[in-house]
Amino acid sequence: MGILYVVPTPVGNLEDMTFRAIRVLKEADLILAEDTRTSAKLLKHYEIKVPMQSHHKFNEHQMVESVVNRIRGGATVALISDAGTPGISDPGFLVVRECVRAGILVQCLPGATAFVPALVSSALPCERFSFEGFLPQKKGRMTRLQALQTEERTMIFYESPYRVVKTLEQFAEYYGADRQVAVCREISKVHEECVRGTLAEVVAHFKEHEPRGEFVILLAGNKGKGKSEE
């Protein structure tokens, strides 16, 4: 029986790769990558010469059985995504679940993920939080926004630069324009930035400065204000 390693990869700075992650990838028989073209740059940088196979949301259901069978046959397989920890708003859950069901050992290495440094640097309460990832783009979006009106913990969202202003405006509509928020972008990259303030202030900032890069939004929890209390 082989093993499945879930291996975090840098969200920006290549120096965020751990020594253990490099060793595991070099010793693997196969690397499952969300995008082999993106991961090829990382593997080349660290001189990792292990075969890769695409494993993404569009093919994971078709290939999960063959992956499980290969590990059952003794292979060591490493799972990576384009950036961060697989399974966190990325493919990975399905193959982990099926390996566990098959009695295969699954080990997830500690490592890079975007929301943890964003949360800690946000200056919002971080001892308790709710990770929401990407909101539904259409169906179910309003229902989700309404359901979070009473959430008291700091909320964490991922968002694209093309929708970040719209999302912040909707937060202001549902939770009040004076709700505190921190918007972090390009975590661990050259242009890393964290903009803090009320929703009204941060919306104004990103209307003046075009949003670019990958975003993490940290929204303060309900403290008795907002649309649900009006």
N, C-alpha and C positions, 0 to 999 in steps of 0.2 A: 504494500500500500504506500502510495506517495503522499504528497502534502500540497496544500494550496497556501501560498503566501499572498496576502494582500499588502501591497507595497505603496506607501505614499510617495509622491514625487513632488518636486518644488512647484509652488504656485507662481514663482517669479525667479528669484535669485537661485542659480544652480548650486550655490554653496549651501543651500538648505537641505541638500541630499545627505542622508546619514551614512556613516561607514557601513552599518549593518545592511542598509537597503542596497548599497552597491554590491556588497558581498553576496547577498541573496540573489540578486539579479544575475550576477556572473555565474553562480552555481546552478541556476535553474536549467531545466531541460527545454522549457518553453515559456515565453512571455506573452500573456494576453494583453493587448494594448487597445485602448479606445480608438486611437488613430495612429497607425504605424508610421505615418510620415512625420507626425509631431514627435512621437517617442523615439524615432530614429536619431534625431538630433541629440537627445539626452543620452542615449546609449553610446553614440559615437564619442561624445564628450568624455564619458567615463570608460571608454574602450571595452564596452560590454558587447560580446559577439555571440549572442544567443538568438536562436530563431524566434521571430515574432509572428503572431496571428491576430487578426482584427477581432475585437470583441466589443461590440457596442449595442446600443438599445435596439437597433434594427435587425441584428442577427443573433443576439444572445439566446433566444428561445430555440432557435434551430441548432445551435452548436453546443448547448450546455450538456447534453447527454454524452457527446463524444469527448468533451473535456473531462467529465466525471470518470468515464471509462479509462481514459488515458492515465489519470491520477491513480485510479484503482490498480492499474497495471504497473505502478511503481514510479511514475514520473513526478518530478518536482515542477510545479507550475506556479509562476508569479503573475499576479494580476495588477496592472497599472492603468491609470486613466491619464488624460491629457495633463492634468495638474491636480495636486492635492490627494486626498484619500478616496479611493474607489468606494462607491456606495453612498457617499455624501453628495447628493445631487448629481451623481454620475452612475454609470452602469457598475454592477458588482453584486447587488443583493441576490439576484437569481442564482448565480453560480455558487455563492457562499451557502445559500440555503440548501441547494441540491447536494453539495459536498457534505454538509452536516447530516443531511438525511441519509446519505450513503455511508456514514460512519468515517468519513475522511477528516483528518486533522486539518483545521483551518487556523492559521496564525496571521493576525493583522499587526504589522509593525507600527510603532508610534512614528509620527512624522508630520509633514506639512499639511495644513488645511487652512483655508482662508479665513474662516469665521472666528477662530480663536484669537489670533492677534488683533483682529478688528474689534472684537468684543472687549478685550482687555484695555486697548488704547482708546476706546470710545468715551471713557469717563462716566459711563452709565453703570448702574448696579449689575454685577456679573456673577454674583454667587448663585443666582437662580435665573434661568433664561429659557426661552422657547425658540427652538430652531424651526423656522418655517420654510427655508429654502426659496424656490421660485414660486410665486403665486400663479394660479391658473391664469392664462392669458385672456380667456374668454369665458367659457362655461364654468360656473362655480366661483368666479372671482369675487363678485359682490357678496355672495353668501359667506365666503371665507373672511372678507373684510368685516362683515357684520359680526361674525362669530368671535373675532378677536377684540371687539370693543371692550369687553370686560377683562381681558388678559392683564394681569398685574405684573407679570415678569417682563424683563427686557426681551424684545422680539428681534429675531435675526432673519433677514431676507437677502437672497441673492437677486441681482437684477442686471440687465444689459444696459449699456449706455443709451440705447435708443428708447428705452421705456422708463428710465429712472425719474425724469421730471414728472411724467404722468403718474407714476406710482406714488411719489411724494405728495402730489396734489390730491390724490385720492385719500392718502393717509390724513392729510389736513382736513378733508371733508368729513371723514368718518371719526377721527379722533381729536380734532381741534387743531387749529393752526399754531397754538402755543405749546403743543407737545414737543418735548425734547427729542432730538434725533442726532445721530452721528452717521455720516456717509463716508465710508472708506473705499478708496479705489487703488488698483494696482499694488496690492499687498506684496511687499518685499521686492518690488521693482524700482527702477530708477525714479519714476515719477509718483511714488507712493504719496498719498495725501489723505487726510481725515478732516472733513468739514463738520463742525459741531454747531448746534444752535437749535432754535425752534424750527418747526417744519416750514413756517413762513420764511424765515431767514435763509434756510438751506435751499428752498425752492428758488428764491430770488438769486442766490449765488449761482446755481446751475443754469438758470435762464441767461445769466450774464456770461458764464464760462461754460462753453460747450462740453457736455459730459463725454469723457473718453476713457476707455479701459474697462476692466471688470470691477463691478461694484458689490460691496456688502453694506446693507442698510441696517443700522442698529436703532430700534425705536423703543423709547421708554414705555414702560407699562402704564396701565390706567391707574391714576391716583385720585379718581373721583371727578375728573373732568372729561370733556369730549362730547361727541354727538349723543352717545347713549345716556348721558347724564343731563342733557338739556331738556 
